[in-house]
Amino acid sequence: MMKILDRAEVSLEEILRREDTQAGEAVEKAVADILENVKTRGDAAVLDYGERFDRVRPASLRVTPEEIDAAVASQDADFLETLEQAAANIREYHALQKRTNFVHTRDGVVMGQKITPIERVGIYVPGGTASYPSSVLMNAIPAQIAGVSEIIMVTPPAKDGGIAPAILAAAKVAGVTAIYKTGGAQAVGALAYGTESIPKVDKIVGPGNIYVATAKRRVYGLVDIDMIAGPSEILVLADAEADPVCVAADLLSQAEHDRMASAVLVCDSRALAGAVAEEVEAQLKTLPREDIARASIEANGKIIVASDLSEGVDIANAIAPEHLELCVADPFAMLTRVKNAGSIFLGRSAPEALGDYFAGPNHTLPTLGTARFSSPLSVDDFVKKSSFLYYTRDALEQVHTRIEDFAHREGLDGHARSIAVRFDREAVK
């Protein structure tokens, strides 16, 4: 049964407490060794680790066009139509995020910002025993809209050496440039360093297990990354009129992801809290992934009874969840008070799963409280912003003494000279 906590009787520290998800020393060492080996030995290391961890050694790392075409042909028409509709929704939403260059002028000064797509991006898609075509769409489509010229995808192969057909079909719909049969920390290393087969990229995005997350963190600086994603999270903020059956189902939709996932209900009704706790227990017994979901609920699941919904919003902001459902009568009124959340789902007919697959907003979101300062994956993640500046001589002459004085005050005489020499050659003597 889910723990029920009364906000008046527990501290914020207790509410925020959850099991540690940081990589231990053994994981850190294993990932460091894998990355060094991939850096040194390239394809051979990638294939060796694939054989060791995934129990498969594909004849070729790269997926062929024929394999992609066969995968698409194997999918039923309804699912292909669903992929296309989901992709269209994702494109529509992310197209609104696209930035434009700007130029500003004033009295001999021209300055502005130039937007340039990142040239080559690597997308990590979980695979092997799992299949997440939704992750392909969510990561590749914003990159495509941004104008990334090469979208390189890596995903672990199944035991037969192939990639799940649904993933390959999604990759074709999303415009992925090339696909490679490798996963884990070795795939991250291959993208970061480059191998004989896999090109070096400029940025790595996409979710993965603790080894993938640790590898991404270790290669950051050599390449950019989107975020260090932790286990999935949901917080449902519900009023007394919320349907406990729907609330319980929404909580379990995230608990089934991972034993370390977090499912939290904040409500203003003890009656609802009890009803949801009972409903979670009943639904767990019929859930195919019961073992995973139950472990998640027991470790990190909780129901917090607040004095009112205003206090409930304060609790939600403190937790800063990946997914926040506002299952209340007037969610738009409450939206203005939400400060910290990765993605917000408004009302009783917008369950989190809607955002996972189909609606349009991205499902690659900040976790572990990082929604306090970070954002969902977006088109912005796939572009660079360069500033540019032009001054006429007259415009520089009007301010040169101020700049020289500023530089001298910082003890940087060379900076001052670089300005002064344009008006007085004696400045460099």
Secondary structure in CASP SS format (residue, H / E / C, confidence):
PFRMAT SS
TARGET T0000
AUTHOR 0000-0000-0000
METHOD secondary structure of the structure
MODEL  1
M C 1.00
M C 1.00
K E 1.00
I E 1.00
L E 1.00
D E 1.00
R H 1.00
A H 1.00
E H 1.00
V C 1.00
S C 1.00
L H 1.00
E H 1.00
E H 1.00
I H 1.00
L H 1.00
R C 1.00
R C 1.00
E C 1.00
D C 1.00
T C 1.00
Q C 1.00
A C 1.00
G C 1.00
E H 1.00
A H 1.00
V H 1.00
E H 1.00
K H 1.00
A H 1.00
V H 1.00
A H 1.00
D H 1.00
I H 1.00
L H 1.00
E H 1.00
N H 1.00
V H 1.00
K H 1.00
T H 1.00
R H 1.00
G C 1.00
D H 1.00
A H 1.00
A H 1.00
V H 1.00
L H 1.00
D H 1.00
Y H 1.00
G H 1.00
E H 1.00
R H 1.00
F H 1.00
D H 1.00
R C 1.00
V C 1.00
R C 1.00
P C 1.00
A C 1.00
S C 1.00
L C 1.00
R E 1.00
V C 1.00
T C 1.00
P H 1.00
E H 1.00
E H 1.00
I H 1.00
D H 1.00
A H 1.00
A H 1.00
V H 1.00
A H 1.00
S H 1.00
Q C 1.00
D C 1.00
A H 1.00
D H 1.00
F H 1.00
L H 1.00
E H 1.00
T H 1.00
L H 1.00
E H 1.00
Q H 1.00
A H 1.00
A H 1.00
A H 1.00
N H 1.00
I H 1.00
R H 1.00
E H 1.00
Y H 1.00
H H 1.00
A H 1.00
L C 1.00
Q C 1.00
K C 1.00
R C 1.00
T C 1.00
N C 1.00
F E 1.00
V E 1.00
H E 1.00
T E 1.00
R E 1.00
D C 1.00
G C 1.00
V E 1.00
V E 1.00
M E 1.00
G E 1.00
Q E 1.00
K E 1.00
I E 1.00
T E 1.00
P E 1.00
I C 1.00
E C 1.00
R E 1.00
V E 1.00
G E 1.00
I E 1.00
Y E 1.00
V C 1.00
P C 1.00
G C 1.00
G C 1.00
T C 1.00
A C 1.00
S C 1.00
Y C 1.00
P H 1.00
S H 1.00
S H 1.00
V H 1.00
L H 1.00
M H 1.00
N H 1.00
A H 1.00
I H 1.00
P H 1.00
A H 1.00
Q H 1.00
I H 1.00
A H 1.00
G C 1.00
V C 1.00
S C 1.00
E E 1.00
I E 1.00
I E 1.00
M E 1.00
V E 1.00
T E 1.00
P C 1.00
P C 1.00
A C 1.00
K C 1.00
D C 1.00
G C 1.00
G C 1.00
I C 1.00
A C 1.00
P H 1.00
A H 1.00
I H 1.00
L H 1.00
A H 1.00
A H 1.00
A H 1.00
K H 1.00
V H 1.00
A H 1.00
G C 1.00
V C 1.00
T C 1.00
A E 1.00
I E 1.00
Y E 1.00
K E 1.00
T C 1.00
G C 1.00
G H 1.00
A H 1.00
Q H 1.00
A H 1.00
V H 1.00
G H 1.00
A H 1.00
L H 1.00
A H 1.00
Y H 1.00
G C 1.00
T C 1.00
E C 1.00
S C 1.00
I C 1.00
P C 1.00
K C 1.00
V C 1.00
D C 1.00
K E 1.00
I E 1.00
V E 1.00
G C 1.00
P C 1.00
G C 1.00
N C 1.00
I H 1.00
Y H 1.00
V H 1.00
A H 1.00
T H 1.00
A H 1.00
K H 1.00
R H 1.00
R H 1.00
V H 1.00
Y E 1.00
G C 1.00
L C 1.00
V E 1.00
D E 1.00
I E 1.00
D C 1.00
M C 1.00
I C 1.00
A C 1.00
G C 1.00
P C 1.00
S C 1.00
E E 1.00
I E 1.00
L E 1.00
V E 1.00
L E 1.00
A E 1.00
D C 1.00
A C 1.00
E C 1.00
A C 1.00
D C 1.00
P H 1.00
V H 1.00
C H 1.00
V H 1.00
A H 1.00
A H 1.00
D H 1.00
L H 1.00
L H 1.00
S H 1.00
Q H 1.00
A H 1.00
E C 1.00
H C 1.00
D C 1.00
R C 1.00
M C 1.00
A C 1.00
S E 1.00
A E 1.00
V E 1.00
L E 1.00
V E 1.00
C E 1.00
D C 1.00
S C 1.00
R H 1.00
A H 1.00
L H 1.00
A H 1.00
G H 1.00
A H 1.00
V H 1.00
A H 1.00
E H 1.00
E H 1.00
V H 1.00
E H 1.00
A H 1.00
Q H 1.00
L H 1.00
K C 1.00
T C 1.00
L C 1.00
P C 1.00
R C 1.00
E H 1.00
D H 1.00
I H 1.00
A H 1.00
R H 1.00
A H 1.00
S H 1.00
I H 1.00
E H 1.00
A H 1.00
N H 1.00
G C 1.00
K E 1.00
I E 1.00
I E 1.00
V E 1.00
A C 1.00
S C 1.00
D C 1.00
L H 1.00
S H 1.00
E H 1.00
G H 1.00
V H 1.00
D H 1.00
I H 1.00
A H 1.00
N H 1.00
A H 1.00
I H 1.00
A C 1.00
P C 1.00
E C 1.00
H E 1.00
L E 1.00
E E 1.00
L E 1.00
C E 1.00
V C 1.00
A C 1.00
D C 1.00
P H 1.00
F H 1.00
A H 1.00
M H 1.00
L H 1.00
T C 1.00
R C 1.00
V C 1.00
K C 1.00
N C 1.00
A C 1.00
G C 1.00
S E 1.00
I E 1.00
F E 1.00
L E 1.00
G C 1.00
R C 1.00
S C 1.00
A C 1.00
P C 1.00
E H 1.00
A H 1.00
L H 1.00
G H 1.00
D H 1.00
Y H 1.00
F C 1.00
A C 1.00
G C 1.00
P C 1.00
N C 1.00
H C 1.00
T C 1.00
L C 1.00
P C 1.00
T C 1.00
L C 1.00
G C 1.00
T H 1.00
A H 1.00
R H 1.00
F C 1.00
S C 1.00
S C 1.00
P C 1.00
L C 1.00
S C 1.00
V H 1.00
D H 1.00
D H 1.00
F H 1.00
V E 1.00
K E 1.00
K E 1.00
S E 1.00
S E 1.00
F E 1.00
L E 1.00
Y E 1.00
Y E 1.00
T C 1.00
R H 1.00
D H 1.00
A H 1.00
L H 1.00
E H 1.00
Q H 1.00
V H 1.00
H H 1.00
T H 1.00
R H 1.00
I H 1.00
E H 1.00
D H 1.00
F H 1.00
A H 1.00
H H 1.00
R H 1.00
E C 1.00
G C 1.00
L C 1.00
D H 1.00
G H 1.00
H H 1.00
A H 1.00
R H 1.00
S H 1.00
I H 1.00
A H 1.00
V C 1.00
R C 1.00
F C 1.00
D C 1.00
R H 1.00
E H 1.00
A H 1.00
V H 1.00
K C 1.00
END
